[in-house]
Each structure stands twice: as C-alpha cells, then as structure tokens.
Amino acid sequence: MPADFFGCIPEAEYHAAYSRWSNSMLQTFRYRRRLAEARYMLRTAPPEKPTAGMERGTLTHQAILHPDQLSGNYAIYPASVLAKNGAASTGDAKAFREENERAGKIVMKSEEFADIKAMADSVRRVCGRWLSLPCKRAHTIHWTNQETGVPLKMLADWIIDSETMICFDLKTTRDASPKAFTRSVEKFGYWGQDAQYREGLTVATGKPCELYFVAVEAEYPFTCAIHALDEGSQNHAARARLKTLQDLQKCRESGVWAEPWEGNVSPLSLSTFFDSEN
C-alpha cells in the first residue's frame, strides 16, 4: 500500500495534525484511552505542554539537523535580567521570557545553551560520517496500516537511501549506556517507534529498513551511543504495536473509548512498599 506523502513539513504543523496517529499518540492511547479520545478525537483536552527537557531536545535536534535554522528559535537570558544567584526569578527575567515566548522562541540561560552545543558536538563526533552523506532530514511519511486501516504518520530525523533504508532517530537521555537506554526504550515506548518507523519507511519506499537510536546524554560528559533493537525485540514490538492498532480501530469504529479496567475491581498490591518499610 503506497504512502500518501513523503516529504518535509514544519515540525509544529506535524505535531498539531491529529488526523493521523504517530507513535507518541499511540503511546497515549495504550495507557489512557479516554485521554487519547479527548485530545486527538474530540479536541477537548489541551495538547501536552512541552517540558524544559523536551524543549532542550527540540533545540538539540535543530543544532544537529538544521543548524542554519537554530538562531531564530531560541533566546538567551541577558545576565542583567537574572538575580544575583543566577536565577531567572526577577521581574525583568519574566518579562524577557514572556516577550520571547510570544515570538515562538525557547528561552534559556547561556549555560543551558552551552549544554546543547556540547550534545550536538558529541553526536557529530559519533555520527559525522553518516550525517555527511546525502540524506533526508526531518521527513514526514503518511500512510495507512494495511491490517487495521488506521491512518499513521512518522517524522524521521534523518534517512539514508540505500538498498536498505537507514533511519536514525535522535534521543536525549540521562544515561546513554546500553543497560540504561534499554529501560528508556521500555519506559517511553521507543519500541513502538521502532515498529512504526520500519513499517512507514517500507511502505513508502518498498525497501527494508534499519532503525538506529542515537542516544546522547543531556548532562556532562554528553556521551553519545548508537543502539538498535535485536531481531527478537523487533518482532515483539511489531506484534504489540499491531495489538494497539487493533484496539484503536475498535474504539474508532464503535465510538467507545472506555479504559479496559473501568467497571472492574482492580487489586492493588503494596507488598513492595511495605517490604521497603521493614
């Protein structure tokens, strides 16, 4: 089934479009069906507000993938508006932040921006040979899942077109080691992203796809590492994602978005808590 669209659109436009389901939207549905209905179907729930970490991740992406666009997207607090202890707690700091946020800019301190530059430099040291190759950056794919009919979308950080499509996805993290990043893959649903991106790229190009997570630490020493799910995990991820798509399509068709645990008595175990108390 061919992809409906393969190109580059503004990131804000991509995230604001709810007619197609991204991995993060599927993640919301997986754990909070009623919230997914309210946010993406009824539009009665406000969109998720970006955290400081998410904003830092956005600027890190831009610093690596589109450095020419970075300067217009952030503002640094002048030292003169900060408190003596360096806090952005003064009235002048608040006014500076509000003025720049109205202009769509992310506001931060100079040392925070220095961290972003350090993360970008770390990624370039590890991935420079791939970043220097001809590639598609910040590309969106729209398609429909063949098994369920759910309309889907993805935003790939950068893609190298070869006999096998090679897709890199940048993640900021506290710990880029394999053991710690495995926990991030589980906690934040990156496994679903693996399955989503492999399907989208294969549908769009007719080629097999390999997905690599580029994990860069948001704090010193800003270590960067490349990770990929093994074949068994890829297969488990694909099956679990398909189950999510099947459940989503049932809700879309029936109009019933009740949580699976609603109407039941859910036993709550506090054994771990009390074990820790003794």
Secondary structure, 3 states (H helix, E strand, C coil): CCCCEEECCCHHHHHHCCCCECHHHHHHHHHCHHHHHHHHHCCCCCCCCCCHHHHHHHHHHHHHHCHHHCHHHEEECCHHHCCCCCCCCCHHHHHHHHHHHHCCCEEECHHHHHHHHHHHHHHHHHHHHHHCCCCEEEEEEEEECCCCCCEEEEEEEEEECCCCEEEEEEEEECCCCHHHHHHHHHHCCHHHHHHHHHHHHHHHHCCCEEEEEEEEECCCCCCEEEECCCHHHHHHHHHHHHHHHHHHHHHHHHCCCCCCCCCCCCCCCCHHHHHHHC
